């Protein structure tokens, strides 16, 4: 579960009731019907949702290898953003020549940034309504940014860093959605590609290929799933590649597109596709690797990639895999289960990390973290609701009272905070969002002492997003971007 979603659940737990998800069909015609229902559901709040509260099960079709040339002109509007130093909207070219570089190199580890020794530099702020004005003008909730990586509409800003342009999505209260390109240096809106309310064509975007194209997951005019290669400079879909109907999420590692889903009720599958040619590089199928249990509420599949590892989070399955082979990884972050993280993972060299398991079956407001030895014997246990990750020789957990740092060997508490969630780390310090204080604080990993603090830029923090270059802090319909 992402930190942003957990932050939201802290606020919505007493207000939102879960709805039972439909049991997915297993014929191709029924799958098309279910996907139509999903696209209709997306009109509520999202332009980029790649999954809904159902489990889509389908008979597999041949893995796509052909390229389908299908350039499309974006619907470019001329918004009036509130960010500083606006940049004129460029005219889209008939044959775009992508020039955006791939995403910057990532530091070693999982969700690790270069340095937290000093606070980040504020670059610009932008209101989502400046990108896509709400027609009523007084919508509640207001126009918000959506998570372009997993399609959720919880108001937190997530973007693909395509060099000079950040590609993200926005959604209005009445279901109007748009994919947009924002100038990374100034916050000026470069282009806006409105999505049809009933049939959004681009659901999620995951990264930038070696061609400088943003790799997205969406649907064709005929309603079939496809990968879309988007020019980040003007929003044009340069070309498309058909993919199988069971795919619910995609991520990008170099030029390998990782797609995953459930082709059968209890089968998990993930494929690696070449982002340039569409060729299948590897395929991994796990019969019995997924549960056929019902899924409730608004559920979003997710693919997180850091370095050569990817975390695949489906509705009823999860895996941490080697992006070069598709095999389950034994060297990357531990697979803690569906929607269970971790947020960060950067053990010190030579540190042996025990198996970490969370038992939340007991009645009460707190679960139990159990550290397991090689033979499965319990080494120690501690109270925890969420495993945030491992940094150095420390386990970071979220409990009923806040974030705690535990000794990896003994489970002893080294320090703790008030209610909060972990955002990122540099290996020596940890950035934490303190909920009640409405601020971000960088804490020394060794003793929990405060290195620096950053108050909420708009009075509240709805979510945070971390890339190697940027920290994005979301408020109510706004985002403040910082540079590390």
Secondary structure, 3 states (H helix, E strand, C coil): CCHHHHHHHHHHCCCCCCCECCCCCCCHHHHHHHHHHHHHHHCCCCCCCCCCCCCCCCCCCCCCCCCECCCECCCCCCCCCCCCCCCCCCCCCCCCCCCCCCCCCCCCCECECCCCCCCCEEEEEEEHHHHCCCCCCCCCCCCEEEECCCCCCCCCCECEECCCEEEEEEECCCCCEEEEEEECCCCCEEEEEEECCCCCCEEEEEEECCCCEEEEEEECCCCCEEEEEEECCCCCEEEEEECCCCEEEEEEECCEEEEEEEEECCEEEEEEEECCCCCEEEEEEEECCCCCCCCECCCCCEEEEECCEEEEECCCCEEEEECCCCCECCCCCCCCCCCCCCCEEEECCCCCCCEEEEECCCCCCCCEEEEECCCCCEEEEEECCEEEEEEECEEEEECCCCEEEEECCCCCEEEECCCEEEEEECCCEEEEEECCCCEEEEEECCCCCEEEEEECCCCCCCEEEECCCEEEEECCCEEEEEEC
